[in-house]
Amino acid sequence: MPIPHSASGSRAEDLFIELFSEVFGAEKAGYLYSQYHFYDIYQNSRYADFVLENNGRRIAIEIDDDAALTWMRQSHYYMGLYSYT
């Protein structure tokens, strides 16, 4: 099964998909949505680098320039607990 690439073309995001596929299996990469569009609590249009969706639950994943991961809980995001929200 071929490994998908990020919608943005970012090398760091492609590396994340490769790592995710190695750890969880290439078939599970189908649960990742690249450049996922959403509206924040102020109705501003935004994009998450990835959203992992399974059984109706979504986890936003942001990749920075150094390919480090930040896992966000939706409730914490809406509470403003992240400095970049």
Secondary structure, 3 states (H helix, E strand, C coil): CCCCCCCCCCHHHHHHHHHHHHHHCHHHHHHEEEEEEEECCCCCEEEEEEEEEECCEEEEEEECCCCCEEEECHHHHHCCCCCCC
